[in-house]
Amino acid sequence: MRTVMKLEQDAIRLLQSMQRSDGRKYTAGAIDRSRYELLEQEGLIQGTRVGPTDIVYTLLPAAEKILHPSDALH
């Protein structure tokens, strides 16, 4: 997994947005999911297909550690 320093600001903003939305993001239709797929490959989120073109992405504990690094120390 990448370190906090190597994650792009766009990825951090996406994780923060998901965190504000109860740790989930619903995507529908034929959209570009490459940002989500990258975070999924890094083990930070998990995608679950809920329809033919719909996916719900959920934050994983590794993402919480990146968003709250001081909490990971305790």
Short mmCIF file of the C-alpha atoms (twelve columns), coordinates in Angstrom:
data_MODEL
# 
_entry.id   MODEL 
# 
loop_
_atom_site.group_PDB 
_atom_site.id 
_atom_site.type_symbol 
_atom_site.label_atom_id 
_atom_site.label_alt_id 
_atom_site.label_comp_id 
_atom_site.label_asym_id 
_atom_site.label_seq_id 
_atom_site.Cartn_x 
_atom_site.Cartn_y 
_atom_site.Cartn_z 
_atom_site.pdbx_PDB_model_num 
ATOM 1  C CA . MET A 1  0.000   0.000  0.000   1 
ATOM 2  C CA . ARG A 2  1.157   3.544  -0.668  1 
ATOM 3  C CA . THR A 3  2.097   5.820  2.173   1 
ATOM 4  C CA . VAL A 4  0.157   8.945  3.073   1 
ATOM 5  C CA . MET A 5  2.762   11.139 1.360   1 
ATOM 6  C CA . LYS A 6  2.402   9.358  -1.974  1 
ATOM 7  C CA . LEU A 7  -1.377  9.540  -2.199  1 
ATOM 8  C CA . GLU A 8  -2.414  12.311 -4.529  1 
ATOM 9  C CA . GLN A 9  -4.532  15.138 -3.150  1 
ATOM 10 C CA . ASP A 10 -7.384  14.058 -5.420  1 
ATOM 11 C CA . ALA A 11 -7.398  10.624 -3.789  1 
ATOM 12 C CA . ILE A 12 -7.339  12.139 -0.300  1 
ATOM 13 C CA . ARG A 13 -10.261 14.405 -1.197  1 
ATOM 14 C CA . LEU A 14 -12.211 11.438 -2.539  1 
ATOM 15 C CA . LEU A 15 -11.613 9.464  0.669   1 
ATOM 16 C CA . GLN A 16 -12.625 12.481 2.764   1 
ATOM 17 C CA . SER A 17 -15.798 12.882 0.719   1 
ATOM 18 C CA . MET A 18 -16.655 9.236  1.281   1 
ATOM 19 C CA . GLN A 19 -15.980 9.620  4.992   1 
ATOM 20 C CA . ARG A 20 -18.461 12.511 5.187   1 
ATOM 21 C CA . SER A 21 -21.028 10.293 3.425   1 
ATOM 22 C CA . ASP A 22 -21.056 7.626  6.141   1 
ATOM 23 C CA . GLY A 23 -18.044 5.878  4.590   1 
ATOM 24 C CA . ARG A 24 -19.817 5.032  1.339   1 
ATOM 25 C CA . LYS A 25 -20.130 6.276  -2.231  1 
ATOM 26 C CA . TYR A 26 -22.821 5.085  -4.626  1 
ATOM 27 C CA . THR A 27 -21.938 5.278  -8.312  1 
ATOM 28 C CA . ALA A 28 -24.499 4.644  -11.036 1 
ATOM 29 C CA . GLY A 29 -24.358 4.304  -14.766 1 
ATOM 30 C CA . ALA A 30 -21.530 4.353  -17.236 1 
ATOM 31 C CA . ILE A 31 -19.086 6.671  -15.456 1 
ATOM 32 C CA . ASP A 32 -15.295 6.709  -15.216 1 
ATOM 33 C CA . ARG A 33 -14.499 4.734  -12.068 1 
ATOM 34 C CA . SER A 34 -10.711 4.756  -12.486 1 
ATOM 35 C CA . ARG A 35 -10.174 6.841  -9.313  1 
ATOM 36 C CA . TYR A 36 -12.210 4.355  -7.290  1 
ATOM 37 C CA . GLU A 37 -10.514 1.371  -8.916  1 
ATOM 38 C CA . LEU A 38 -7.071  2.719  -8.004  1 
ATOM 39 C CA . LEU A 39 -8.102  3.161  -4.359  1 
ATOM 40 C CA . GLU A 40 -9.598  -0.335 -4.425  1 
ATOM 41 C CA . GLN A 41 -6.319  -1.776 -5.750  1 
ATOM 42 C CA . GLU A 42 -4.502  0.022  -2.922  1 
ATOM 43 C CA . GLY A 43 -6.772  -1.685 -0.375  1 
ATOM 44 C CA . LEU A 44 -8.390  1.555  0.818   1 
ATOM 45 C CA . ILE A 45 -11.948 0.983  -0.411  1 
ATOM 46 C CA . GLN A 46 -14.062 -1.972 -1.504  1 
ATOM 47 C CA . GLY A 47 -16.540 -1.932 -4.359  1 
ATOM 48 C CA . THR A 48 -19.737 -3.979 -4.297  1 
ATOM 49 C CA . ARG A 49 -21.866 -4.303 -7.411  1 
ATOM 50 C CA . VAL A 50 -25.513 -3.557 -6.609  1 
ATOM 51 C CA . GLY A 51 -26.878 -3.451 -10.155 1 
ATOM 52 C CA . PRO A 52 -25.787 -3.942 -13.761 1 
ATOM 53 C CA . THR A 53 -23.973 -0.575 -13.810 1 
ATOM 54 C CA . ASP A 54 -24.129 0.453  -10.140 1 
ATOM 55 C CA . ILE A 55 -21.392 0.034  -7.533  1 
ATOM 56 C CA . VAL A 56 -21.257 1.035  -3.877  1 
ATOM 57 C CA . TYR A 57 -17.756 1.770  -2.608  1 
ATOM 58 C CA . THR A 58 -17.035 1.467  1.118   1 
ATOM 59 C CA . LEU A 59 -14.061 2.791  3.102   1 
ATOM 60 C CA . LEU A 60 -11.831 0.114  4.607   1 
ATOM 61 C CA . PRO A 61 -9.854  0.410  7.867   1 
ATOM 62 C CA . ALA A 62 -6.663  1.227  5.927   1 
ATOM 63 C CA . ALA A 63 -8.337  4.397  4.614   1 
ATOM 64 C CA . GLU A 64 -9.355  5.414  8.121   1 
ATOM 65 C CA . LYS A 65 -5.694  5.141  9.174   1 
ATOM 66 C CA . ILE A 66 -4.716  7.498  6.359   1 
ATOM 67 C CA . LEU A 67 -7.487  9.966  7.154   1 
ATOM 68 C CA . HIS A 68 -6.725  9.866  10.900  1 
ATOM 69 C CA . PRO A 69 -3.034  8.980  11.240  1 
ATOM 70 C CA . SER A 70 -2.875  10.031 14.910  1 
ATOM 71 C CA . ASP A 71 -5.598  7.495  15.778  1 
ATOM 72 C CA . ALA A 72 -3.462  4.700  14.318  1 
ATOM 73 C CA . LEU A 73 -0.767  5.404  16.902  1 
ATOM 74 C CA . HIS A 74 -3.003  4.520  19.854  1 
# 
